[in-house]
């Protein structure tokens, strides 16, 4: 949240939810829970790069992508304890309430 913008993320995966294919989603959720706006914005920019996704898929730990100023211990602890249930809940909400197909993307707007 800032004076001008609010951002939230809902995950709507198209494939079976497993730890191996949710590293970026869990990283994003963890960053939202543990970081301030400035760190969050920089970290999300880094996570959104294709080379980051490829590196994570190849087995690189997400902590390699933390930016200066982030509390690595807090992030790692939350990341490692963040279960897959929250992503499954997002998926159910997207598909049952928003009526999105698996993997379908949407932008929702809700002004203040």
RODO-2510 file (C-alpha; in nm, 4 decimals, decimal comma):
residues 112
     n   res          X          Y          Z
     1     x     0,0000     0,0000     0,0000
     2     x     0,1057     0,3532    -0,0721
     3     x    -0,0853     0,6794    -0,0922
     4     x    -0,1548     0,6070    -0,4574
     5     x    -0,1736     0,2329    -0,5026
     6     x    -0,2628    -0,0924    -0,3318
     7     x    -0,1413    -0,4237    -0,4694
     8     x    -0,2464    -0,7726    -0,3763
     9     x    -0,1811    -1,1097    -0,5332
    10     x    -0,4096    -1,4092    -0,5727
    11     x    -0,2619    -1,7293    -0,7107
    12     x    -0,4616    -1,9268    -0,9655
    13     x    -0,2297    -2,2063    -1,0782
    14     x    -0,3195    -2,4305    -1,3686
    15     x    -0,1226    -2,7314    -1,2465
    16     x    -0,1167    -2,9427    -0,9324
    17     x     0,0124    -2,7399    -0,6393
    18     x     0,3461    -2,8730    -0,5095
    19     x     0,6411    -2,7160    -0,3307
    20     x     0,8545    -2,7631    -0,6411
    21     x     0,6311    -2,5503    -0,8635
    22     x     0,5283    -2,2790    -0,6174
    23     x     0,8620    -2,1231    -0,5223
    24     x     0,7819    -1,7868    -0,6816
    25     x     0,4252    -1,7775    -0,5495
    26     x     0,5441    -1,8617    -0,1983
    27     x     0,8248    -1,6069    -0,2294
    28     x     0,5778    -1,3361    -0,3271
    29     x     0,3418    -1,4217    -0,0422
    30     x     0,6298    -1,4324     0,2049
    31     x     0,7567    -1,0946     0,0890
    32     x     0,4096    -0,9430     0,1326
    33     x     0,4077    -1,0736     0,4902
    34     x     0,7611    -0,9766     0,5910
    35     x     0,8830    -0,6739     0,3944
    36     x     0,8221    -0,3011     0,3756
    37     x     0,6998    -0,1366     0,0533
    38     x     1,0429    -0,0427    -0,0779
    39     x     1,1949    -0,3881    -0,0288
    40     x     0,8790    -0,5558    -0,1540
    41     x     0,8787    -0,3626    -0,4808
    42     x     1,2452    -0,4375    -0,5505
    43     x     1,2146    -0,8035    -0,4573
    44     x     0,9024    -0,8532    -0,6723
    45     x     1,0822    -0,6942    -0,9664
    46     x     1,3663    -0,9409    -0,9197
    47     x     1,1298    -1,2393    -0,8863
    48     x     0,9421    -1,1425    -1,2021
    49     x     1,2453    -1,1933    -1,4261
    50     x     1,2508    -1,5007    -1,6475
    51     x     1,6076    -1,5897    -1,5504
    52     x     1,5014    -1,5955    -1,1833
    53     x     1,2200    -1,8395    -1,2628
    54     x     1,4575    -2,0622    -1,4577
    55     x     1,7126    -2,0555    -1,1782
    56     x     1,4513    -2,1439    -0,9135
    57     x     1,3201    -2,4265    -1,1327
    58     x     1,6752    -2,5580    -1,1574
    59     x     1,6969    -2,5770    -0,7780
    60     x     1,8483    -2,2463    -0,6677
    61     x     1,7261    -2,1453    -0,3222
    62     x     1,5058    -1,8383    -0,3164
    63     x     1,7233    -1,6764    -0,0501
    64     x     1,9858    -1,6200    -0,3222
    65     x     1,7544    -1,3556    -0,4675
    66     x     1,6982    -1,1530    -0,1513
    67     x     1,7880    -0,7866    -0,1861
    68     x     1,9940    -0,5733     0,0531
    69     x     1,7799    -0,4543     0,3411
    70     x     1,5661    -0,7667     0,3611
    71     x     1,5830    -0,9665     0,6835
    72     x     1,6990    -1,2987     0,5433
    73     x     1,6307    -1,4970     0,8600
    74     x     1,2742    -1,3703     0,8968
    75     x     1,2046    -1,4225     0,5271
    76     x     1,3491    -1,7744     0,5221
    77     x     1,1634    -1,8828     0,8363
    78     x     0,8279    -1,7592     0,7010
    79     x     0,8985    -1,9019     0,3534
    80     x     0,9807    -2,2445     0,4967
    81     x     0,6692    -2,2528     0,7147
    82     x     0,4262    -2,1095     0,4597
    83     x     0,2159    -2,4068     0,3639
    84     x     0,0613    -2,4854     0,0312
    85     x    -0,2876    -2,4479     0,1801
    86     x    -0,2822    -2,0709     0,1307
    87     x    -0,2169    -2,1173    -0,2420
    88     x    -0,4922    -2,3795    -0,2593
    89     x    -0,7265    -2,1325    -0,0891
    90     x    -0,6347    -1,8662    -0,3446
    91     x    -0,7002    -2,1142    -0,6238
    92     x    -1,0427    -2,2056    -0,4835
    93     x    -1,1373    -1,8392    -0,4454
    94     x    -1,0277    -1,7583    -0,8006
    95     x    -1,2175    -2,0477    -0,9506
    96     x    -1,5281    -2,0634    -0,7304
    97     x    -1,5908    -1,6962    -0,6522
    98     x    -1,4282    -1,5118    -0,9416
    99     x    -1,5183    -1,7877    -1,1893
   100     x    -1,1718    -1,7951    -1,3444
   101     x    -1,0483    -2,1014    -1,5267
   102     x    -0,7358    -2,2706    -1,3868
   103     x    -0,4378    -2,0520    -1,4751
   104     x    -0,6520    -1,7684    -1,6073
   105     x    -0,5296    -1,4212    -1,5134
   106     x    -0,7366    -1,1187    -1,4215
   107     x    -0,6946    -0,7724    -1,2805
   108     x    -0,9322    -0,6698    -1,0036
   109     x    -0,9808    -0,3105    -0,9012
   110     x    -1,1270    -0,1803    -0,5785
   111     x    -1,0839     0,1885    -0,5100
   112     x    -1,0591     0,3429    -0,1665
***
